[in-house]
């Protein structure tokens, strides 16, 4: 399975772990990363990751995320098809960065984009019929990888 983790997922392990939801999502993200490390799944990255991570004021977080991302596929310039698709997704109601990540996930052949962003998940559930890539919370995705 090819997976695209958005920045919310990749930063989740750095959030306040005293909150049960955050701790559960962190465990799921770590399980997904382990599945990638074990070769049971493949993860892909894009310029959307690089752009969003470059805006992170927490250099420790940004560095850790960049270190992991750098182990994945080589970056490539944004193809016209990705830019066009991101525009279509924005017109369908997705936040611009969410649409950019989703357009990249589709282009890179990801079967699933994982996010902890409730708004992104909600927009996907209203727009699923126009999607090529599923959008799931990491807890649901981790459950699929274990099954």
TACOR-V193482 format. One record per residue. N is the residue number from 1. RES is the residue in one letter. D_LAST is the distance of its C-alpha to the last C-alpha in Angstrom with 1 decimal. Layout:
n:N res:RES d_last:D_LAST
n:N res:RES d_last:D_LAST
//
This chain:
n:1 res:X d_last:12.8
n:2 res:X d_last:16.0
n:3 res:X d_last:16.0
n:4 res:X d_last:19.2
n:5 res:X d_last:19.4
n:6 res:X d_last:22.5
n:7 res:X d_last:25.0
n:8 res:X d_last:24.0
n:9 res:X d_last:20.6
n:10 res:X d_last:22.5
n:11 res:X d_last:25.1
n:12 res:X d_last:23.0
n:13 res:X d_last:23.1
n:14 res:X d_last:26.9
n:15 res:X d_last:27.1
n:16 res:X d_last:28.3
n:17 res:X d_last:25.6
n:18 res:X d_last:27.5
n:19 res:X d_last:26.1
n:20 res:X d_last:22.9
n:21 res:X d_last:21.3
n:22 res:X d_last:22.2
n:23 res:X d_last:21.0
n:24 res:X d_last:17.5
n:25 res:X d_last:17.4
n:26 res:X d_last:18.8
n:27 res:X d_last:16.1
n:28 res:X d_last:13.5
n:29 res:X d_last:15.8
n:30 res:X d_last:16.3
n:31 res:X d_last:12.7
n:32 res:X d_last:12.8
n:33 res:X d_last:16.1
n:34 res:X d_last:15.0
n:35 res:X d_last:12.3
n:36 res:X d_last:15.4
n:37 res:X d_last:17.7
n:38 res:X d_last:15.6
n:39 res:X d_last:15.7
n:40 res:X d_last:11.9
n:41 res:X d_last:13.1
n:42 res:X d_last:16.6
n:43 res:X d_last:18.5
n:44 res:X d_last:21.8
n:45 res:X d_last:24.8
n:46 res:X d_last:27.9
n:47 res:X d_last:31.4
n:48 res:X d_last:30.1
n:49 res:X d_last:28.4
n:50 res:X d_last:31.7
n:51 res:X d_last:33.8
n:52 res:X d_last:31.9
n:53 res:X d_last:31.6
n:54 res:X d_last:35.3
n:55 res:X d_last:36.1
n:56 res:X d_last:34.4
n:57 res:X d_last:37.4
n:58 res:X d_last:35.4
n:59 res:X d_last:36.0
n:60 res:X d_last:33.7
n:61 res:X d_last:30.7
n:62 res:X d_last:31.8
n:63 res:X d_last:32.3
n:64 res:X d_last:29.0
n:65 res:X d_last:27.1
n:66 res:X d_last:29.5
n:67 res:X d_last:28.9
n:68 res:X d_last:25.2
n:69 res:X d_last:25.8
n:70 res:X d_last:28.5
n:71 res:X d_last:26.1
n:72 res:X d_last:24.6
n:73 res:X d_last:26.3
n:74 res:X d_last:30.1
n:75 res:X d_last:31.3
n:76 res:X d_last:33.3
n:77 res:X d_last:35.7
n:78 res:X d_last:34.6
n:79 res:X d_last:35.1
n:80 res:X d_last:37.1
n:81 res:X d_last:34.2
n:82 res:X d_last:32.1
n:83 res:X d_last:35.1
n:84 res:X d_last:35.7
n:85 res:X d_last:32.2
n:86 res:X d_last:32.2
n:87 res:X d_last:35.4
n:88 res:X d_last:34.0
n:89 res:X d_last:31.1
n:90 res:X d_last:33.7
n:91 res:X d_last:35.8
n:92 res:X d_last:32.8
n:93 res:X d_last:32.7
n:94 res:X d_last:30.3
n:95 res:X d_last:31.8
n:96 res:X d_last:33.2
n:97 res:X d_last:31.0
n:98 res:X d_last:27.8
n:99 res:X d_last:29.1
n:100 res:X d_last:29.9
n:101 res:X d_last:26.5
n:102 res:X d_last:24.9
n:103 res:X d_last:27.6
n:104 res:X d_last:26.8
n:105 res:X d_last:23.0
n:106 res:X d_last:23.9
n:107 res:X d_last:26.6
n:108 res:X d_last:24.4
n:109 res:X d_last:21.8
n:110 res:X d_last:19.0
n:111 res:X d_last:16.3
n:112 res:X d_last:15.6
n:113 res:X d_last:18.1
n:114 res:X d_last:17.0
n:115 res:X d_last:19.7
n:116 res:X d_last:20.7
n:117 res:X d_last:23.8
n:118 res:X d_last:24.0
n:119 res:X d_last:26.8
n:120 res:X d_last:24.9
n:121 res:X d_last:21.9
n:122 res:X d_last:24.6
n:123 res:X d_last:26.5
n:124 res:X d_last:23.5
n:125 res:X d_last:22.9
n:126 res:X d_last:26.6
n:127 res:X d_last:26.6
n:128 res:X d_last:23.3
n:129 res:X d_last:25.4
n:130 res:X d_last:27.0
n:131 res:X d_last:24.0
n:132 res:X d_last:22.6
n:133 res:X d_last:19.8
n:134 res:X d_last:17.5
n:135 res:X d_last:18.1
n:136 res:X d_last:15.5
n:137 res:X d_last:15.9
n:138 res:X d_last:14.1
n:139 res:X d_last:12.4
n:140 res:X d_last:10.7
n:141 res:X d_last:10.0
n:142 res:X d_last:8.6
n:143 res:X d_last:6.2
n:144 res:X d_last:5.2
n:145 res:X d_last:5.6
n:146 res:X d_last:3.8
n:147 res:X d_last:0.0
//
